[in-house]
Amino acid sequence: MKPAQNSRRSFHYSLFQGILPLKSKQIPLEIAAGITFAAFAIPEVMGYTKIAGMPVVTGIYTILFPMLAFAIFGSSRHLVVGADSATAAIIASGLTTIAVPGSSQYVAYASAIALLVAILLFLGGLLQLGFLADFLSYTILIGFLTGVGIYISISQISGMLGIPSEPDGTSVQILSLVRNLSLTNTSTLLVSLSVIGVIVLGEKLSHKFPGSLIAIIGAIAASRILDLSSYGISILGAVPQGLPQISLPQIPLSNLPEIFNISISCFIIILAQSAATSRAYAIKFSDTFNENTDLIGLSLANAAAGISGTFVVNGSPTKTEMIKNAGGRTQLTQLTTVFTVILVLLFFTRPFAYLPTAVLSSMVFLIGLHLIDIKGMTSLHRQRPVEFAVALITAITVVVIGVEQGILIAIVLSIIAHLRHSYRPLNLLLVPKAGGAMKTFPLESGQQAVEGLLIYRFGSNLYFANEGRFAEEIIDLAIKNGSLKWFCISATNIGDIDFTSAETLKKVYTELQKLDITLVLSEVVQPVMNELDRDGITQMIGKDHIFESVQDVIEEYKRSTDSSLR
């Protein structure tokens, strides 16, 4: 399998990159996959509206114009854009304090967030910020999405039981559940259990079995025939028919700073999740993609969401997997889905009025459970205890404090994890084996390459945070190895030296001189060599003490030692 080609230097303006070139024999398969995908996606996005606090029809809108925009302007042939659980949870956690969920004012705020996200994504594409996705580690995403899954699942239990719910945080919701448990509507609970049973059984039978769609159709039929509302079961009510109106959301400008914070959180999740999904599927199918072009596509998709009265859309891993399983291999599948959704909005929304709301709560409950990555957390605990702790802190923050705060913690922890690796790099001593290859030893061993020569390999770029450790290790090794004549720094892993580190290197040179030890360098890359020249370090050490390889260092050391003995 060829690696996915990902050009990050620029984005391309040509349209339909996710479709062209298209083989004619693939067209019927793409159309069939698009219709199949619509059967899966429509129930799913209706469920996401429960998470986001939006009217049900707005979920269907997310796979209309936004999906169309990305299919035209994005680069990935596989990435599916639509409503997503993580961004939906971020919107709800931020907006419930500003407006009443489901109200026209709430919808306007959600649409305004989508427009702000569109601006951020567009700027990200122009500034070629796609690389920033790499800074939100997979470990952090496991913890974040696990926390979101727990948060979502708990929030839907009250709807599954038919009891009053509290919107103010997970802990308040749990207390409310305990307090109101005796008010459980048995009929609502039976509907919820039936829906869960159908969906879970469908997943067991085949991943192509549209369990959610069958559950919705069955619940609508039962509701209409048996008049389920007479048993105290809440039903959805009228769902608007027709295509969404195109307009700009009207909101008070005084609330822009508050929704801008929500937009930043959504932007970060979209950046990380969409790039990771595009990359994974491009590798799987040996396709090309461009993260910065995709940011432009995602920007226009969110702009389409903002002006069509719906909420933020994201590159969805679950929907992308659905398309793959349905046989779709290009964005033509998504265009077919858009056409199918148009037909549903024009002719088939009326039956949704009979849908019990417990059906959506049950579907969202299962979505939340699927996000809880027990396998990933267990693997982290077994293989990387420190990274498990980071993921666990992120998950707990999301559940106990909130989704927005969780993403902030995730960013901070990702940065700390990155700094931790570069602050404490794996530094080693090199010793030649028979045949010329080098063997590595821990610093504690004090192993010399040959008598009087020690080769120290620093494992990271040299900058202000790790220069103290760098100097301390070198001086400590020099003092403990009293017979040293040369100290070689292997710079093969050093791609940059900042001003602070350059000054430290000068001090190291001076301290080694006091110990009558010659400092030499090897494997210095050209950009670092330029920095050493500019900072006067090359002149200080001497060009004849900077070598291309550690083998050259060993040979020159032996020659100088032999000549001194003569």
C-alpha angles and dihedrals in degrees: 000000000000117000117253112263111230117179110196099174095085143348125243124235098206113119129236094024088151092058109032130112094039126176114224093228089058094058098081090047091051092050092049090048091050093054091046091048091052089058089057099036102049095061090042096053090045085058092051090059087066089057094046095044091238132135112273096244091059088066089060089048089061090068094047121062095002092055090045092052094052093045088057102039106025126090102215115096091203112032112111118208122207145100113335131197097229097051091040089055091048091052093049095046091054103037102046089078092053105042142006111271112252094017123126089248091053091050090050091053091048091051090048089053089053090053092049090049088050090056092048092048092047091052089046090055094047092048090045094237095156089113090068088077088074091064094066098076125218088241091059092047090053090054094042096049091043089054091047089050093053091044092051096044094051092046091059100049094085091054090050090053096041095237131130115280134213118220096198108099136305097278091052090048092052092050090048091051092052092046096048100035091109089061092064113142105226093204092053091048091052091052090050094049091047092052092048090048093052094047096045092046090049091052090051092051098046140331086232093059108108095221095160093052092048090048091052095046092046093047092049091050093047092046093052097042098040097033091232092186088071088065092059094263112146114232130200102244128207117351115203115255124219136033122317120267116249112233142124116261115251113221135153110268089222089073095052094097091054096050090042088065089053089048092053091054092049091047092055094049092046091049093052101036099042094047092047092049094046091048094048095051095041088056091046092055099029091242132147125244138165120219094204093050088049089054088058090048091048089047092055090044090056091044087055089050092050095053095041096058101255137106141262118310127205140186100272122212092196094051092044089054090048090055091049092050091048090055100254116147104169141033088267085085089058091048088054089050090052091054090048091050090051089056091049092050093047100044115008111048096093096080090057088075088078095050113120110234088224087071091063092043090053093048092049090046089058091045088055092050091051089055092057100095102203092160092052094046091047092051090050091049091051099040107025112022093176092052089046089057090052092050091046093051089051092050093047091049091053093048100041104031107020147280096265091051089046093059090049090051089047091055093047092047091048090054091046090049090050092048091046091058093048094039093054104029123174103265118188145180119239125219125178119244126207106288096034102277117131125241121204127228132183117258091246090067092064089209113178120214089225129345107299097009124094121185115203119190115202111209103212147028112294114242143144096283097055103027092093091055090046093054094042094053094048095049091044091052091046093052095045092049098060094176095059120131101166130032114195123197110204103211098186091120096042111098098163140021119197126209095265092051092047089056090047091052089055090052091049089053091051093047092050090049089056087055090049091246123139115227116217132174132212138188094018111173117227098252090054090044088056090052091050090050092049094048094049094245094120090056092045096051095033127242090251088064095058113085136188095228142010088245088061089050092052093047093048092046091052091049093050091046093049093048092050090052090054 
